[in-house]
Amino acid sequence: MDLLDPSDLQALWLTLKLASVTTLLLLLIATALAWWLANSRKWYKGIVSAVVALPLVLPPTVLGFYLLLLMGPHGIVGDITSALHLGRLPFTFSGLVIGSMLFSMPFAVQPIQNAFEAIGKRPLEVAATLRASHLDRFMSVALPLARPGFLTAIILAFSHTVGEFGVVLMLGGNIPGETRVLSVDIYNHVEAMEFGVAHLLAGGMVLFSFTVLLGLYFAGGKSWKKLQ
């Protein structure tokens, strides 16, 4: 059986790094966004919810294509990063992180939002009668009670980022050590007809995906059902 070479291990490490960074940053954004969606009564709440959920139905290559245009030399984001002397984001790890965050956004926001909504108003009202501030109620009541939703969000966002292909290929290309993640690496081996290594890497991803689903079933069943 073919063994993994250093470039495969590099792709594996880059994938884990991308998934970890994306998940950590997503938690910060998704927590604030989910709290607003769970409690807001603004008329445009439905529009925001639809935008957040858009990656669930949008082909990854479409999202990657428009991000490439926005971040490219003639895009709005590209002009801003150039003016700030930050360089171009396409075909860089930073660009991959941004693309991954947008593509995995609903997998982080929806479980946390469902968990916040499941808490209801009563526990927060009781905390308010004890003179707890808004921040205290959020930190001491809402966050602990929403823990299952956070667990589901972490697992889904991380695993979804690990399995990305269309967005990372469109936005990051295939640069070894910089943007070549595991899914792209498998594609390269298949194109080269190196099916032994492709089987090894793909089988590892199948096992990883099954383990994630099994963990969600046993550890976060209620949150998982709400996401469906």
DRENVOMAR-928939 format. One record per atom (N, C-alpha, C): z, x, y; residue in one letter; atom name; residue number from 1. Coordinates in steps of 0.2 Angstrom, whole numbers. Last residue first. Example, Ala and Ser with C-alpha at 12.3 -4.5 7.8 and 13.67 -1.06 7.14 Angstrom:
2
NODE     up   east  north  resn  name  resi
NODE     35     64    -11     S     N     2
NODE     36     68     -5     S    CA     2
NODE     39     64      0     S     C     2
NODE     39     66    -28     A     N     1
NODE     39     62    -22     A    CA     1
NODE     39     66    -16     A     C     1
***
This chain:
228
NODE     up   east  north  resn  name  resi
NODE     60   -160     99     Q     N   228
NODE     54   -163     95     Q    CA   228
NODE     52   -169     99     Q     C   228
NODE     72   -157    105     L     N   227
NODE     66   -154    107     L    CA   227
NODE     60   -157    105     L     C   227
NODE     81   -164     97     K     N   226
NODE     80   -166    104     K    CA   226
NODE     74   -163    107     K     C   226
NODE     82   -156     86     K     N   225
NODE     79   -163     86     K    CA   225
NODE     78   -165     92     K     C   225
NODE     88   -144     91     W     N   224
NODE     81   -144     89     W    CA   224
NODE     78   -151     89     W     C   224
NODE    101   -149     94     S     N   223
NODE     97   -147    100     S    CA   223
NODE     89   -146     98     S     C   223
NODE    105   -151     81     K     N   222
NODE    105   -157     86     K    CA   222
NODE    100   -155     92     K     C   222
NODE    104   -139     74     G     N   221
NODE    100   -144     72     G    CA   221
NODE    100   -150     78     G     C   221
NODE    107   -125     75     G     N   220
NODE    106   -129     81     G    CA   220
NODE    102   -135     80     G     C   220
NODE    110   -119     63     A     N   219
NODE    114   -118     68     A    CA   219
NODE    113   -122     74     A     C   219
NODE    100   -124     54     F     N   218
NODE    107   -124     52     F    CA   218
NODE    112   -123     58     F     C   218
NODE     88   -124     61     Y     N   217
NODE     90   -130     57     Y    CA   217
NODE     97   -130     55     Y     C   217
NODE     87   -111     66     L     N   216
NODE     88   -117     71     L    CA   216
NODE     90   -123     67     L     C   216
NODE     86   -104     55     G     N   215
NODE     92   -103     59     G    CA   215
NODE     93   -109     63     G     C   215
NODE     74   -108     51     L     N   214
NODE     79   -109     46     L    CA   214
NODE     86   -109     50     L     C   214
NODE     66   -103     61     L     N   213
NODE     66   -110     60     L    CA   213
NODE     72   -112     55     L     C   213
NODE     68    -89     59     V     N   212
NODE     70    -92     65     V    CA   212
NODE     71   -100     64     V     C   212
NODE     63    -87     46     T     N   211
NODE     70    -86     48     T    CA   211
NODE     72    -89     54     T     C   211
NODE     49    -89     49     F     N   210
NODE     53    -94     44     F    CA   210
NODE     61    -93     45     F     C   210
NODE     47    -79     58     S     N   209
NODE     46    -86     60     S    CA   209
NODE     50    -91     55     S     C   209
NODE     49    -68     49     F     N   208
NODE     52    -69     55     F    CA   208
NODE     52    -76     58     F     C   208
NODE     39    -70     39     L     N   207
NODE     46    -70     37     L    CA   207
NODE     50    -71     43     L     C   207
NODE     28    -69     48     V     N   206
NODE     29    -75     44     V    CA   206
NODE     36    -75     42     V     C   206
NODE     29    -56     52     M     N   205
NODE     29    -61     57     M    CA   205
NODE     31    -68     53     M     C   205
NODE     27    -49     39     G     N   204
NODE     33    -48     43     G    CA   204
NODE     34    -54     48     G     C   204
NODE     14    -52     37     G     N   203
NODE     19    -55     32     G    CA   203
NODE     26    -54     36     G     C   203
NODE      8    -45     47     A     N   202
NODE      7    -52     47     A    CA   202
NODE     13    -55     43     A     C   202
NODE     11    -32     42     L     N   201
NODE     13    -34     49     L    CA   201
NODE     13    -42     49     L     C   201
NODE      5    -32     29     L     N   200
NODE     12    -30     30     L    CA   200
NODE     14    -33     37     L     C   200
NODE     -9    -36     32     H     N   199
NODE     -4    -40     28     H    CA   199
NODE      3    -38     29     H     C   199
NODE    -13    -25     40     A     N   198
NODE    -13    -32     43     A    CA   198
NODE     -8    -36     39     A     C   198
NODE    -12    -15     30     V     N   197
NODE     -7    -15     36     V    CA   197
NODE     -7    -22     39     V     C   197
NODE    -23    -20     22     G     N   196
NODE    -16    -19     19     G    CA   196
NODE    -11    -18     25     G     C   196
NODE    -34    -22     29     F     N   195
NODE    -31    -28     27     F    CA   195
NODE    -24    -26     25     F     C   195
NODE    -43    -16     39     E     N   194
NODE    -37    -13     36     E    CA   194
NODE    -32    -18     34     E     C   194
NODE    -54    -20     47     M     N   193
NODE    -54    -21     39     M    CA   193
NODE    -49    -17     36     M     C   193
NODE    -54    -19     60     A     N   192
NODE    -56    -13     56     A    CA   192
NODE    -56    -13     49     A     C   192
NODE    -50    -32     62     E     N   191
NODE    -56    -30     65     E    CA   191
NODE    -59    -24     61     E     C   191
NODE    -37    -30     57     V     N   190
NODE    -41    -35     54     V    CA   190
NODE    -49    -33     56     V     C   190
NODE    -31    -22     67     H     N   189
NODE    -32    -20     60     H    CA   189
NODE    -37    -24     56     H     C   189
NODE    -32    -29     78     N     N   188
NODE    -36    -23     78     N    CA   188
NODE    -37    -21     71     N     C   188
NODE    -23    -40     75     Y     N   187
NODE    -30    -41     76     Y    CA   187
NODE    -34    -35     76     Y     C   187
NODE    -11    -32     75     I     N   186
NODE    -14    -36     69     I    CA   186
NODE    -21    -37     69     I     C   186
NODE    -10    -29     89     D     N   185
NODE    -11    -24     84     D    CA   185
NODE    -14    -27     77     D     C   185
NODE     -8    -42     94     V     N   184
NODE    -15    -38     96     V    CA   184
NODE    -16    -33     91     V     C   184
NODE      5    -44     89     S     N   183
NODE     -1    -49     88     S    CA   183
NODE     -8    -45     89     S     C   183
NODE     12    -33     95     L     N   182
NODE     11    -34     88     L    CA   182
NODE      5    -38     86     L     C   182
NODE      4    -26    110     V     N   181
NODE      9    -29    106     V    CA   181
NODE      7    -30     99     V     C   181
NODE     -2    -16    121     R     N   180
NODE     -3    -17    114     R    CA   180
NODE      3    -20    110     R     C   180
NODE      2    -11    133     T     N   179
NODE      1    -18    133     T    CA   179
NODE     -1    -20    126     T     C   179
NODE      7      2    131     E     N   178
NODE      8     -1    138     E    CA   178
NODE      7     -9    137     E     C   178
NODE      4      8    119     G     N   177
NODE     10     10    122     G    CA   177
NODE     12      6    129     G     C   177
NODE    -13      5    121     P     N   176
NODE     -8      8    117     P    CA   176
NODE     -2     10    121     P     C   176
NODE    -20     -9    128     I     N   175
NODE    -18     -2    130     I    CA   175
NODE    -12      0    125     I     C   175
NODE    -28    -21    128     N     N   174
NODE    -26    -18    122     N    CA   174
NODE    -25    -10    123     N     C   174
NODE    -24    -34    140     G     N   173
NODE    -29    -30    136     G    CA   173
NODE    -26    -27    130     G     C   173
NODE    -16    -42    147     G     N   172
NODE    -14    -36    146     G    CA   172
NODE    -19    -31    143     G     C   172
NODE    -22    -55    149     L     N   171
NODE    -18    -52    154     L    CA   171
NODE    -17    -45    154     L     C   171
NODE    -28    -58    136     M     N   170
NODE    -31    -59    142     M    CA   170
NODE    -28    -55    148     M     C   170
NODE    -17    -54    127     L     N   169
NODE    -24    -51    127     L    CA   169
NODE    -28    -52    133     L     C   169
NODE     -7    -62    131     V     N   168
NODE     -6    -55    132     V    CA   168
NODE    -13    -51    131     V     C   168
NODE    -12    -75    129     V     N   167
NODE    -10    -73    136     V    CA   167
NODE    -10    -66    136     V     C   167
NODE    -15    -75    115     G     N   166
NODE    -20    -76    120     G    CA   166
NODE    -18    -74    127     G     C   166
NODE     -2    -71    108     F     N   165
NODE     -9    -67    107     F    CA   165
NODE    -13    -68    113     F     C   165
NODE     15    -72    104     E     N   164
NODE     10    -73    108     E    CA   164
NODE      3    -68    107     E     C   164
NODE     26    -70     96     G     N   163
NODE     20    -72     93     G    CA   163
NODE     14    -73     97     G     C   163
NODE     36    -66    104     V     N   162
NODE     34    -62     99     V    CA   162
NODE     28    -64     96     V     C   162
NODE     38    -78    112     T     N   161
NODE     35    -72    115     T    CA   161
NODE     33    -67    110     T     C   161
NODE     44    -86    102     H     N   160
NODE     38    -88    105     H    CA   160
NODE     34    -82    108     H     C   160
NODE     56    -79    100     S     N   159
NODE     51    -80     95     S    CA   159
NODE     44    -82     97     S     C   159
NODE     62    -81    113     F     N   158
NODE     61    -75    110     F    CA   158
NODE     56    -75    105     F     C   158
NODE     62    -95    114     A     N   157
NODE     59    -91    119     A    CA   157
NODE     57    -84    116     A     C   157
NODE     70    -99    103     L     N   156
NODE     63   -101    104     L    CA   156
NODE     59    -97    109     L     C   156
NODE     83    -92    105     I     N   155
NODE     79    -91     99     I    CA   155
NODE     72    -93    100     I     C   155
NODE     86    -98    118     I     N   154
NODE     86    -90    117     I    CA   154
NODE     81    -89    111     I     C   154
NODE     87   -111    116     A     N   153
NODE     82   -109    120     A    CA   153
NODE     81   -101    119     A     C   153
NODE     97   -113    106     T     N   152
NODE     90   -115    104     T    CA   152
NODE     85   -111    109     T     C   152
NODE    108   -108    114     L     N   151
NODE    106   -105    108     L    CA   151
NODE     99   -106    106     L     C   151
NODE    108   -118    124     F     N   150
NODE    106   -111    126     F    CA   150
NODE    104   -107    120     F     C   150
NODE    111   -129    117     G     N   149
NODE    105   -129    120     G    CA   149
NODE    103   -122    122     G     C   149
NODE    124   -126    113     P     N   148
NODE    119   -126    108     P    CA   148
NODE    112   -126    111     P     C   148
NODE    131   -125    126     R     N   147
NODE    130   -119    122     R    CA   147
NODE    124   -120    117     R     C   147
NODE    135   -135    135     A     N   146
NODE    128   -134    133     A    CA   146
NODE    126   -128    129     A     C   146
NODE    148   -133    136     L     N   145
NODE    146   -139    132     L    CA   145
NODE    139   -139    131     L     C   145
NODE    149   -122    145     P     N   144
NODE    151   -121    138     P    CA   144
NODE    149   -127    133     P     C   144
NODE    142   -127    156     L     N   143
NODE    139   -121    152     L    CA   143
NODE    142   -121    145     L     C   143
NODE    150   -138    161     A     N   142
NODE    143   -139    159     A    CA   142
NODE    141   -133    154     A     C   142
NODE    163   -131    163     V     N   141
NODE    162   -138    159     V    CA   141
NODE    155   -138    157     V     C   141
NODE    163   -120    170     S     N   140
NODE    169   -121    165     S    CA   140
NODE    168   -127    161     S     C   140
NODE    152   -119    179     M     N   139
NODE    153   -114    174     M    CA   139
NODE    158   -115    169     M     C   139
NODE    152   -132    185     F     N   138
NODE    146   -130    181     F    CA   138
NODE    148   -124    176     F     C   138
NODE    164   -133    190     R     N   137
NODE    162   -138    185     R    CA   137
NODE    156   -136    181     R     C   137
NODE    164   -122    199     D     N   136
NODE    169   -122    193     D    CA   136
NODE    167   -127    188     D     C   136
NODE    154   -127    208     L     N   135
NODE    153   -121    204     L    CA   135
NODE    158   -120    198     L     C   135
NODE    160   -138    213     H     N   134
NODE    154   -139    210     H    CA   134
NODE    153   -133    205     H     C   134
NODE    178   -137    209     S     N   133
NODE    172   -136    214     S    CA   133
NODE    166   -137    210     S     C   133
NODE    191   -148    204     A     N   132
NODE    186   -142    202     A    CA   132
NODE    180   -142    207     A     C   132
NODE    200   -158    205     R     N   131
NODE    199   -154    211     R    CA   131
NODE    195   -147    209     R     C   131
NODE    201   -166    195     L     N   130
NODE    206   -161    195     L    CA   130
NODE    205   -156    200     L     C   130
NODE    190   -174    197     T     N   129
NODE    197   -177    199     T    CA   129
NODE    202   -172    199     T     C   129
NODE    181   -165    192     A     N   128
NODE    181   -166    199     A    CA   128
NODE    187   -169    201     A     C   128
NODE    183   -167    178     A     N   127
NODE    184   -160    181     A    CA   127
NODE    185   -161    189     A     C   127
NODE    178   -180    177     V     N   126
NODE    185   -178    176     V    CA   126
NODE    187   -172    179     V     C   126
NODE    165   -178    180     E     N   125
NODE    169   -182    185     E    CA   125
NODE    176   -181    183     E     C   125
NODE    161   -170    169     L     N   124
NODE    160   -167    176     L    CA   124
NODE    165   -171    181     L     C   124
NODE    162   -179    159     P     N   123
NODE    166   -173    159     P    CA   123
NODE    166   -170    166     P     C   123
NODE    153   -190    163     R     N   122
NODE    160   -191    162     R    CA   122
NODE    164   -184    163     R     C   122
NODE    139   -188    163     K     N   121
NODE    143   -188    169     K    CA   121
NODE    150   -187    169     K     C   121
NODE    132   -179    149     G     N   120
NODE    134   -185    153     G    CA   120
NODE    138   -183    159     G     C   120
NODE    127   -170    140     I     N   119
NODE    134   -170    142     I    CA   119
NODE    136   -176    145     I     C   119
NODE    114   -172    139     A     N   118
NODE    118   -174    133     A    CA   118
NODE    125   -174    135     A     C   118
NODE    108   -165    149     E     N   117
NODE    108   -172    149     E    CA   117
NODE    113   -175    144     E     C   117
NODE    110   -152    144     F     N   116
NODE    114   -154    150     F    CA   116
NODE    114   -161    151     F     C   116
NODE    102   -152    133     A     N   115
NODE    109   -151    132     A    CA   115
NODE    113   -153    138     A     C   115
NODE     89   -154    139     N     N   114
NODE     92   -159    135     N    CA   114
NODE     99   -158    134     N     C   114
NODE     89   -141    146     Q     N   113
NODE     89   -148    150     Q    CA   113
NODE     92   -153    146     Q     C   113
NODE     88   -132    136     I     N   112
NODE     94   -132    140     I    CA   112
NODE     95   -139    144     I     C   112
NODE     76   -136    130     P     N   111
NODE     82   -136    126     P    CA   111
NODE     88   -136    130     P     C   111
NODE     67   -134    141     Q     N   110
NODE     68   -141    138     Q    CA   110
NODE     74   -141    134     Q     C   110
NODE     67   -120    145     V     N   109
NODE     69   -125    150     V    CA   109
NODE     71   -132    146     V     C   109
NODE     61   -113    134     A     N   108
NODE     68   -111    137     A    CA   108
NODE     71   -117    141     A     C   108
NODE     49   -118    132     F     N   107
NODE     54   -117    126     F    CA   107
NODE     61   -115    128     F     C   107
NODE     43   -118    144     P     N   106
NODE     45   -125    141     P    CA   106
NODE     50   -124    135     P     C   106
NODE     40   -104    146     M     N   105
NODE     45   -107    150     M    CA   105
NODE     47   -114    147     M     C   105
NODE     31    -96    140     S     N   104
NODE     37    -98    136     S    CA   104
NODE     42   -102    140     S     C   104
NODE     22    -93    150     F     N   103
NODE     20    -96    144     F    CA   103
NODE     25    -99    139     F     C   103
NODE     29    -87    160     L     N   102
NODE     26    -93    161     L    CA   102
NODE     24    -97    155     L     C   102
NODE     34    -75    153     M     N   101
NODE     39    -80    155     M    CA   101
NODE     35    -87    157     M     C   101
NODE     21    -69    150     S     N   100
NODE     25    -72    145     S    CA   100
NODE     31    -77    147     S     C   100
NODE     17    -66    163     G     N    99
NODE     13    -70    159     G    CA    99
NODE     17    -73    153     G     C    99
NODE     28    -57    166     I     N    98
NODE     26    -63    170     I    CA    98
NODE     22    -68    166     I     C    98
NODE     26    -47    156     V     N    97
NODE     32    -51    157     V    CA    97
NODE     31    -57    161     V     C    97
NODE     13    -42    159     L     N    96
NODE     14    -46    153     L    CA    96
NODE     21    -50    153     L     C    96
NODE     15    -36    171     G     N    95
NODE     11    -42    171     G    CA    95
NODE     12    -46    165     G     C    95
NODE     23    -26    167     S     N    94
NODE     26    -31    171     S    CA    94
NODE     22    -37    171     S     C    94
NODE     14    -18    159     F     N    93
NODE     20    -22    156     F    CA    93
NODE     23    -27    160     F     C    93
NODE     -3    -21    164     T     N    92
NODE      3    -18    164     T    CA    92
NODE      9    -22    161     T     C    92
NODE    -14    -29    166     F     N    91
NODE    -15    -23    161     F    CA    91
NODE     -9    -18    162     F     C    91
NODE    -11    -35    182     P     N    90
NODE    -14    -35    176     P    CA    90
NODE    -14    -28    172     P     C    90
NODE     -4    -30    194     L     N    89
NODE      0    -32    188     L    CA    89
NODE     -4    -33    182     L     C    89
NODE     -7    -17    205     R     N    88
NODE     -9    -23    202     R    CA    88
NODE     -5    -24    196     R     C    88
NODE      6    -11    217     G     N    87
NODE      0    -10    213     G    CA    87
NODE     -2    -17    210     G     C    87
NODE     15    -12    227     L     N    86
NODE     17    -13    220     L    CA    86
NODE     12    -12    215     L     C    86
NODE     13    -13    241     H     N    85
NODE     13     -6    238     H    CA    85
NODE     16     -6    230     H     C    85
NODE     13    -25    247     L     N    84
NODE     19    -22    246     L    CA    84
NODE     19    -15    242     L     C    84
NODE     -1    -27    246     A     N    83
NODE      2    -26    252     A    CA    83
NODE      9    -23    252     A     C    83
NODE     -2    -29    232     S     N    82
NODE     -5    -23    235     S    CA    82
NODE     -2    -22    242     S     C    82
NODE      5    -41    230     T     N    81
NODE      8    -35    227     T    CA    81
NODE      5    -28    230     T     C    81
NODE     -4    -49    238     I     N    80
NODE      3    -48    240     I    CA    80
NODE      6    -42    237     I     C    80
NODE    -16    -48    231     D     N    79
NODE    -16    -46    238     D    CA    79
NODE     -8    -45    240     D     C    79
NODE    -12    -54    218     G     N    78
NODE    -14    -47    219     G    CA    78
NODE    -14    -44    226     G     C    78
NODE     -9    -67    222     V     N    77
NODE     -4    -63    220     V    CA    77
NODE     -6    -55    220     V     C    77
NODE    -22    -71    225     I     N    76
NODE    -17    -71    230     I    CA    76
NODE    -11    -67    228     I     C    76
NODE    -36    -59    220     G     N    75
NODE    -31    -65    219     G    CA    75
NODE    -26    -65    224     G     C    75
NODE    -44    -49    219     H     N    74
NODE    -46    -54    223     H    CA    74
NODE    -41    -60    223     H     C    74
NODE    -38    -40    209     P     N    73
NODE    -40    -38    215     P    CA    73
NODE    -41    -43    221     P     C    73
NODE    -27    -52    200     G     N    72
NODE    -32    -47    201     G    CA    72
NODE    -33    -45    208     G     C    72
NODE    -18    -62    199     M     N    71
NODE    -15    -56    200     M    CA    71
NODE    -20    -50    201     M     C    71
NODE    -27    -73    197     L     N    70
NODE    -22    -73    203     L    CA    70
NODE    -19    -66    204     L     C    70
NODE    -35    -69    186     L     N    69
NODE    -38    -70    193     L    CA    69
NODE    -33    -70    198     L     C    69
NODE    -24    -69    176     L     N    68
NODE    -28    -63    178     L    CA    68
NODE    -32    -64    185     L     C    68
NODE    -21    -82    177     L     N    67
NODE    -16    -77    179     L    CA    67
NODE    -19    -71    180     L     C    67
NODE    -32    -88    171     Y     N    66
NODE    -31    -89    178     Y    CA    66
NODE    -25    -85    181     Y     C    66
NODE    -32    -82    158     F     N    65
NODE    -37    -81    162     F    CA    65
NODE    -36    -82    170     F     C    65
NODE    -20    -87    153     G     N    64
NODE    -21    -80    154     G    CA    64
NODE    -26    -78    159     G     C    64
NODE    -23   -100    152     L     N    63
NODE    -17    -98    156     L    CA    63
NODE    -18    -91    158     L     C    63
NODE    -33    -99    143     V     N    62
NODE    -34   -102    149     V    CA    62
NODE    -29   -100    154     V     C    62
NODE    -27    -94    131     T     N    61
NODE    -32    -90    135     T    CA    61
NODE    -34    -93    142     T     C    61
NODE    -18   -104    127     P     N    60
NODE    -16    -98    130     P    CA    60
NODE    -21    -94    134     P     C    60
NODE    -22   -121    132     P     N    59
NODE    -24   -115    128     P    CA    59
NODE    -21   -109    131     P     C    59
NODE     -8   -132    135     L     N    58
NODE    -14   -128    138     L    CA    58
NODE    -15   -122    133     L     C    58
NODE      3   -138    130     V     N    57
NODE     -4   -141    128     V    CA    57
NODE    -10   -136    131     V     C    57
NODE     13   -130    134     L     N    56
NODE     14   -133    127     L    CA    56
NODE      7   -136    125     L     C    56
NODE     12   -127    147     P     N    55
NODE     10   -122    142     P    CA    55
NODE     10   -124    135     P     C    55
NODE     17   -139    154     L     N    54
NODE     10   -137    153     L    CA    54
NODE      8   -132    148     L     C    54
NODE     30   -140    157     A     N    53
NODE     28   -142    150     A    CA    53
NODE     21   -140    149     A     C    53
NODE     31   -138    170     V     N    52
NODE     35   -134    166     V    CA    52
NODE     32   -134    159     V     C    52
NODE     23   -148    175     V     N    51
NODE     21   -141    176     V    CA    51
NODE     24   -137    171     V     C    51
NODE     31   -159    171     A     N    50
NODE     24   -159    169     A    CA    50
NODE     21   -151    169     A     C    50
NODE     42   -157    180     S     N    49
NODE     43   -157    172     S    CA    49
NODE     36   -156    169     S     C    49
NODE     36   -159    192     V     N    48
NODE     39   -152    190     V    CA    48
NODE     40   -152    183     V     C    48
NODE     33   -172    191     I     N    47
NODE     27   -167    192     I    CA    47
NODE     30   -160    190     I     C    47
NODE     45   -178    190     G     N    46
NODE     40   -179    185     G    CA    46
NODE     35   -174    185     G     C    46
NODE     51   -176    203     K     N    45
NODE     54   -173    196     K    CA    45
NODE     49   -173    191     K     C    45
NODE     47   -181    214     Y     N    44
NODE     42   -176    211     Y    CA    44
NODE     45   -173    205     Y     C    44
NODE     57   -189    218     W     N    43
NODE     51   -193    216     W    CA    43
NODE     46   -188    212     W     C    43
NODE     73   -184    212     K     N    42
NODE     68   -184    217     K    CA    42
NODE     62   -187    214     K     C    42
NODE     85   -184    206     R     N    41
NODE     82   -190    206     R    CA    41
NODE     76   -190    211     R     C    41
NODE     92   -171    195     S     N    40
NODE     88   -173    201     S    CA    40
NODE     85   -180    200     S     C    40
NODE     98   -167    183     N     N    39
NODE    102   -171    188     N    CA    39
NODE     98   -174    194     N     C    39
NODE     89   -160    175     A     N    38
NODE     94   -165    172     A    CA    38
NODE     98   -169    177     A     C    38
NODE     82   -152    184     L     N    37
NODE     79   -157    181     L    CA    37
NODE     83   -163    178     L     C    37
NODE     93   -143    188     W     N    36
NODE     90   -148    193     W    CA    36
NODE     86   -153    190     W     C    36
NODE     95   -137    175     W     N    35
NODE    101   -141    179     W    CA    35
NODE     98   -146    184     W     C    35
NODE     83   -131    173     A     N    34
NODE     85   -136    169     A    CA    34
NODE     91   -141    172     A     C    34
NODE     83   -122    183     L     N    33
NODE     78   -127    183     L    CA    33
NODE     80   -133    179     L     C    33
NODE     94   -113    180     A     N    32
NODE     94   -117    186     A    CA    32
NODE     89   -123    186     A     C    32
NODE     89   -109    167     T     N    31
NODE     96   -113    168     T    CA    31
NODE     96   -117    174     T     C    31
NODE     77   -103    169     A     N    30
NODE     77   -109    165     A    CA    30
NODE     84   -113    166     A     C    30
NODE     81    -91    176     I     N    29
NODE     76    -96    179     I    CA    29
NODE     77   -103    176     I     C    29
NODE     89    -85    166     L     N    28
NODE     91    -86    173     L    CA    28
NODE     87    -91    177     L     C    28
NODE     81    -85    155     L     N    27
NODE     87    -89    155     L    CA    27
NODE     90    -90    162     L     C    27
NODE     70    -77    158     L     N    26
NODE     69    -84    157     L    CA    26
NODE     76    -88    158     L     C    26
NODE     76    -64    157     L     N    25
NODE     74    -67    164     L    CA    25
NODE     73    -74    164     L     C    25
NODE     78    -64    143     L     N    24
NODE     84    -63    148     L    CA    24
NODE     82    -66    155     L     C    24
NODE     65    -65    138     T     N    23
NODE     70    -70    137     T    CA    23
NODE     76    -70    142     T     C    23
NODE     58    -54    143     T     N    22
NODE     56    -61    145     T    CA    22
NODE     62    -66    144     T     C    22
NODE     66    -44    137     V     N    21
NODE     65    -44    144     V    CA    21
NODE     63    -51    146     V     C    21
NODE     63    -47    123     S     N    20
NODE     70    -47    126     S    CA    20
NODE     70    -47    133     S     C    20
NODE     49    -47    122     A     N    19
NODE     52    -53    120     A    CA    19
NODE     59    -53    123     A     C    19
NODE     46    -33    125     L     N    18
NODE     44    -39    129     L    CA    18
NODE     47    -45    128     L     C    18
NODE     53    -27    115     K     N    17
NODE     55    -25    122     K    CA    17
NODE     53    -31    126     K     C    17
NODE     46    -31    104     L     N    16
NODE     53    -33    104     L    CA    16
NODE     56    -32    112     L     C    16
NODE     33    -25    107     T     N    15
NODE     34    -33    106     T    CA    15
NODE     41    -35    107     T     C    15
NODE     36    -12    107     L     N    14
NODE     34    -15    114     L    CA    14
NODE     35    -23    113     L     C    14
NODE     39    -10     94     W     N    13
NODE     44     -9     99     W    CA    13
NODE     43    -12    105     W     C    13
NODE     27    -13     88     L     N    12
NODE     32    -17     86     L    CA    12
NODE     38    -16     92     L     C    12
NODE     19     -3     94     A     N    11
NODE     17    -10     95     A    CA    11
NODE     23    -14     94     A     C    11
NODE     25      8     88     Q     N    10
NODE     25      8     95     Q    CA    10
NODE     24      0     97     Q     C    10
NODE     22      6     75     L     N     9
NODE     29      6     77     L    CA     9
NODE     29      5     84     L     C     9
NODE      8      8     76     D     N     8
NODE     10      1     74     D    CA     8
NODE     18      0     76     D     C     8
NODE      7     21     80     S     N     7
NODE      5     16     84     S    CA     7
NODE      7      9     83     S     C     7
NODE     12     28     68     P     N     6
NODE     16     28     75     P    CA     6
NODE     14     22     79     P     C     6
NODE      8     17     54     D     N     5
NODE      8     23     58     D    CA     5
NODE     12     22     64     D     C     5
NODE     14     10     39     L     N     4
NODE     13      9     46     L    CA     4
NODE     13     16     50     L     C     4
NODE      4     12     24     L     N     3
NODE     10     12     28     L    CA     3
NODE      9     11     35     L     C     3
NODE     -4      2     11     D     N     2
NODE     -4      6     17     D    CA     2
NODE      2      6     21     D     C     2
NODE      0      4     -6     M     N     1
NODE      0      0      0     M    CA     1
NODE      0      4      6     M     C     1
***
